[in-house]
Amino acid sequence: MPNVPQISALQAARLILEQAGAPLHYEEITKRILVQGLWQTSGKTPSATVNAHLAVDIKRKGSASAFVRTAPGLYALNATPVGGCIHSEEPLPYLASPSASPSAQHANRLSNTDAAERILETSVSRQLHYREITRLAIDQNLLDPAGKTPEATMYAQILTEVKRRRQRDEPQRFMLLGKGMVSLAKWQASGIAYQVDEANKQARDKLLKHVKAMKPYDFENLVSELLLALGFEQVEVTSRSNDGGIDVRGTLVVGDVIRTRLAVQVKRWKSNVQAPVIQQVRGSLGTHEQGLIITTSDFSKGAREEATRANATPVGLMNGEQLVDLLIQNEIGITLTPLQLIQLYTPAAGTV
């Protein structure tokens, strides 16, 4: 990496946002700062430090700040700061352009998702196959081509970001159009794909609300139906008077050889499940049984740590979002309607 002079966290954030030309989450800003070696800290949570610097600068300077918060955790450059320009305490360092030396070019390579965003923004077509995105990113020296499966890595990271942002209820960068086609979410705000995605989100929310409103016994029966759909046998809702905390039991048989006995406790709760519940389920397991807790809410950090505690029987955890995912995949409580979207074939993209 070239010897880049150290600057303040705010100056580094400004430089990163200038490069991006779009709002970024403070964690992404921090990652790019550290990758380019613009700023260093001995703290264990650099992203929290950058977030604090940005938040304090905006609070202190108001409209005179070089930054604006566009959404929770998302920052952009202030287009019209007081005075008509963005001030800095000292000149920013020179960063190598794509025509610079090989070592400088390597320093300016982007993450897979940032490279995908750059390619899509500069493409004539507003949707590209992930293989074509990867090829163009490598051709433009935005990615390191040394990996054995750059296309698979590209698509996996796009999928991971979409899932993570959905879980955090953050604005999406990408829109998945099926068959490996990817577009930018900001372009799909009025398209068919966007409308379908929004309708699906509303259906997911309604399904989760419906499950949360179920009577306890109906919820247990729903879980038993899901286990049957997943291939479990001998599924039964246990006796309410003598279940030892277990609500549903079943056996998964694989090839008539492997038999896994599962003991499930269901929690139709609004609050997060805590560690003592994990301990209770573990203590209720029979010989050779695996434990699973399914809740309509989520699990505390302590509960997740207890579930995987060393030298203790692991207990599987399934939260409300994961439950809804499986219900949808197995068409329990919902109906999947196939839709056909006619698109022009792009030879360079190929087919999945």
Salt bridges, closest charged atoms under 4 A:
GLU18 OE2 - ARG14 NE 2.96
GLU27 OE1 - ARG168 NH1 3.40
GLU28 OE1 - LYS31 NZ 3.17
GLU28 OE2 - ARG32 NE 2.95
ASP57 OD1 - LYS61 NZ 3.20
ASP114 OD1 - ARG32 NH2 2.32
ASP114 OD1 - ARG173 NH1 2.78
GLU117 OE1 - ARG173 NH1 2.85
GLU121 OE2 - LYS186 NZ 3.12
GLU132 OE2 - ARG135 NH2 2.73
ASP139 OD2 - ARG135 NH1 2.88
ASP144 OD1 - ARG109 NH1 3.94
GLU161 OE2 - ARG165 NE 3.43
GLU161 OE1 - ARG173 NH2 2.59
GLU170 OE2 - HIS25 NE2 3.44
ASP197 OD2 - LYS201 NZ 3.52
GLU198 OE2 - LYS201 NZ 3.53
GLU220 OE2 - ARG240 NH1 3.58
GLU289 OE2 - ARG249 NE 2.61
GLU289 OE2 - ARG261 NH2 3.87
ASP298 OD1 - ARG304 NH2 2.71
GLU306 OE2 - ARG282 NH1 2.57
GLU306 OE2 - ARG309 NH2 2.98
ASP325 OD1 - ARG204 NH1 2.62
